[in-house]
Amino acid sequence: MSISLTYTQARANLAKLLDEVSLNKEVVIINRKNAENVALVSESELSSLLESVHLLRSPKNAKRLLKSLLDIQEADGKPQSINDLKREFGLEK
């Protein structure tokens, strides 16, 4: 869910809004008269979104990622430690 405010409200509460966006990963929509509305998001959220867009841009990669997600949901496996995974894939030092 997002917070929706006017430009005037956002300006009057900017420090509080920045904390809300940063700490709680909240999205703030700033409604402006005679101009396009804008969204305020944390840098980490934006980076995550851009990375997801990049990974899904290729239809072949998107299909592979979706298949992996479906495989995980159907699997009856147990979580593995990082060390076990390194051994399994020959990445030990």
C-alpha positions in Angstrom: 0.0 0.0 0.0 1.2 3.5 -0.5 0.8 6.9 1.2 -0.8 9.6 -1.0 -0.3 13.3 -0.3 -0.5 16.6 -1.9 2.7 18.5 -2.8 2.1 20.9 0.1 1.5 18.1 2.6 4.7 16.3 1.4 6.8 19.5 1.7 5.5 20.2 5.2 6.3 16.7 6.4 9.4 15.9 4.2 11.7 14.6 7.0 9.0 12.3 8.4 8.1 11.0 4.9 11.8 10.3 4.1 12.0 8.3 7.4 8.8 6.4 6.5 10.1 5.6 3.0 13.5 4.6 4.3 12.7 2.6 7.4 9.4 1.0 6.4 9.9 0.7 2.6 6.7 2.6 2.2 5.9 4.2 -1.2 4.7 7.9 -1.1 2.7 9.3 -4.0 2.9 13.0 -4.3 -0.1 14.5 -6.1 0.7 17.7 -8.0 -1.7 20.1 -9.7 -1.1 20.5 -13.4 1.8 18.0 -13.4 2.4 14.3 -13.3 2.3 12.7 -9.8 5.6 11.4 -8.6 6.5 8.5 -6.3 9.0 8.6 -3.5 10.8 5.2 -2.9 13.9 4.2 -1.1 17.1 3.7 -3.0 17.2 0.0 -2.1 13.7 -0.5 -3.3 14.4 1.2 -6.6 17.6 -0.8 -7.1 15.6 -4.0 -6.4 12.9 -3.0 -8.9 15.5 -2.1 -11.6 17.3 -5.4 -11.1 14.1 -7.3 -11.4 13.2 -5.5 -14.6 16.7 -6.2 -16.0 16.4 -9.9 -15.2 12.9 -10.2 -16.7 13.7 -8.2 -19.8 14.8 -11.3 -21.7 11.8 -13.6 -22.3 14.2 -16.6 -22.1 15.5 -15.6 -18.7 12.1 -14.7 -17.4 10.8 -18.2 -18.4 13.8 -19.8 -16.7 13.3 -17.8 -13.5 9.6 -18.6 -13.5 10.3 -22.3 -14.0 12.8 -22.2 -11.1 10.2 -20.6 -8.8 7.6 -23.2 -9.7 10.2 -26.0 -9.2 10.9 -24.6 -5.7 7.2 -24.5 -4.8 6.7 -28.1 -5.8 9.9 -29.4 -4.3 9.9 -31.2 -1.0 13.5 -30.4 -0.3 15.1 -29.2 2.9 17.1 -25.9 3.2 20.8 -26.2 2.7 23.6 -24.3 4.4 26.0 -22.2 2.3 28.8 -24.6 3.0 26.7 -27.6 1.7 25.9 -25.7 -1.5 29.5 -24.7 -2.0 30.5 -28.4 -1.7 27.6 -29.5 -4.0 28.7 -27.1 -6.8 32.5 -27.5 -6.3 33.0 -24.0 -4.9 35.0 -24.9 -1.8 38.3 -23.3 -1.2 
